[in-house]
């Protein structure tokens, strides 16, 4: 999306006061909350205080509800309630110019500068993200233009969780904003003769819509989006009961979750969902934020998540890109797919994030092809080839001070060196 001097290109989370309600989501006399529960919880506790249920987790022990403001404290004391947290929202400001109506014909393919910078084309002869349908990237965003000619062959599944309602109808996960389609193209635009090409042009993607047409979405919807990424199209967490869901051909869980979103609020229920996905072996990548800040926003700030900062075509870090990142990637003037079968140029750490998600997909696809399993996620401190994060760290272009630094992290990701590290 278009950058301006007041807000970030990413997404800004705004936590509303309890008495204000959630704008555009619930009536003014009610607030939306995320309730973490245990086995002793009874849903009648919500109804008894004048509340209603918006959505429920299948994996995560949460219930999303709308309550009268004065009832929140009462619910905290109900049997089986572990925690009650006020929900939050995100919103997107601005759109890139010169897009909208479908073009009469598709433009000839060009390789965006960011794809060239991470050296992805150098490995496509041996690694393009294909893995016989095992490696999938779940993109939690505004949805996708599901029939875009440069994306549709790689779209394995779409789902919307807006306002707590899970729907796999294409009309519900259709991108009416543009951000999600743009992110998807950087990861997985096809290597054909039209438009653009992504970092991993043959990887399968899941479009998980957690933001509405205006770019707004609640924490609770994002949590449910993470859950859907784990369940996958078949809706079963571990269909063969072997305890493994990532890198398992019998299961549909995404191996990578890409989130070009963030905010300042640290909700425990949000972190719990991130941690659970991480513990299952999902590599989680998130944009660091565009607030000129010295540290990443959430979820990028969580230790389980790879925080991605932006660089421009001269390898400079823009002033607005939050520092304290793990790695960096192209995020300024990025050309990618856009709704109505078009293409647009956008900037932000939102655009940097999918470059890294694409490189992770290449790493896992190559590793799976060679070993019939996937690499462990790893930690922020890893510096060897035994984990995904370790490979990203040791193969990145170390542009700043030696080793890690707050501006570039471990450096600018390199697809070619990362794949080489897996193969050798």
Secondary structure, DSSP 8 states (H G I E B T S, - for coil): ----SSS-SS-EEE---GGG--TTTS-TTEEEEEEEE-TT--THHHHTTT-EEEEE-SSS-EEEEEEEGGGHHHHHTSTTEEEEEE--EEE-----SS--S--SS--B----HHHHHTTGGGGTTT-SS-STT--EEEEEES-B-TT-TTTGGGEEEEEE-GGG--B--HHHHB-SSSHHHHHHHHHH--SSSBS---TTTT-EEEEEE-S-TTS-EEHHHHHHHHHHHHHTTTT-S-TT-SS--TT-TT----SEEEE---BS---HHHHHHHHHHHHTT-EEEEE--SSS-SS--BTTTSTTEEEEEEE-TTS---TTS-SS-SEEEE-SSEEEEETTTEEEEE-SHHHHHHHHHHHHHHHHHHHHHHHSS--B---TT--STTBHHHHHHHHSB--SSSS-BTTTBT-B--HHHHHHHHH-
